[in-house]
Amino acid sequence: MRTWMLTTLLLAWVAPLVVCQEANDDKPEKKEETVDELLKRVEDAHKEHKDFKGSFDQTKFLALFGDEIKSNGTFVFKKPDHVRWEYTKPHKSILVVTGESGKKWSEGTGRVESFKLGDDRGLDAVVKQLFTWFKGEFTKLKDDYKVEIKSSEPVTLKMTPKKEVVKKFIASIEVTFSKGEDEIKSVKIIEPAEEGDDPDYTLYTFKDTKLDSDVKDEEFKINK
């Protein structure tokens, strides 16, 4: 009698698990998102925005000394190719770029200097990346970078440059997006290093981002 009752109880406990397992087996597996699909989805979340402004924290890590240099400031971007990058602490400086030309000022020199992006390969690569990210042209990244999905939650892309001239300055770039994917939360630029050595890197963390705040062209002038 006890054996029969025990068997009945076991069947009552196991049967629902079997049915549940069979039901789960019938469910189609969730298809893993490809890099192209993710880039297109993030691009769609960005393409309607005309301008961005906010503040940032910057951490520059120097592997040789195991030291971090902290700074912060503000940024303004207006499509298609206007950017203002201003450091407020610890030292004041301003970088303004419009298309292929730019101007810069620092409290150290006290003067405004004009420049062409093409004259500085490293600066050119970084600014062009800013243009690409803020314009939301993420599908274009694959032209110059090998793009991988480092994380799905939050969405983080790892980009490795294809061009040798860029590889001299950048080993890889990691971009992390907000939950809604219409804002960039952080950018980490990792520099080349000898095998076995820790690399230097610069981490930008963006805060208080405002979208479509009707940015004026006057914000891309240096009044010094």
C-alpha positions, 0 to 999 in steps of 0.5 A: 500500500505504501509503495503504491501511494509513494509511486502515485505521489512521485508521478503527480510531482514528476508529470507536470515537470515533464509536460512543462519541459515538453512545452518548453521544447516546443518553444522556438529558441530566441534568435541571437541578434547579429552585429548588423541588426544591433547597429541598425537598431541603435542607429534608428534610435539616434537618427531623429535627434538633431543635437546633443549637449551635456557634461562628461567625466574623463579618466586617463589611465597611465599604465606605467605609473598605475595612475589615473588623471581625472578631468571633466567638462561639457560637450555640445554637438549639432548635426552634421559636423559641429562639436564643442569639447570644453574642459573646465577642470582641472585646466580650462581648454576649448576645442571647436570643430566644424567640418574639417576645420577647428579652433582651440584655446587653452588657459596655458597659451591664452590664445585661439589657434586654428587647425585642420583635422588632416594635420593631426592623425590622432585628433582626426581619428577621435573627432571623426569617431565623435561625429559618427557616434553623435550622428548615429551613423553606426552602420558605417562603423564597419567600414573602418572597424571590426565591430563586436557585441561585447554586452547586450545589457547594457548594449556595449560595442567593441571596435577594433580599427582596420587601418594601420594609421589608426592602429598606431593611436587606437587599439580598440574602442568600447561604446556603451549605450543608455537603456533606451539606446538613444544616448551614449553613456560612455566611451573607452579608448584603449591605446596600443601596448606591448604584448603582456603590458597593460594599456593606457586608456581614456574613459569618457562618461557622459552625464546630464545629456539633453537631446534636441535643445535647439543648439545655436551656431554661436556655441561653436565659437571661442570668444576669447 
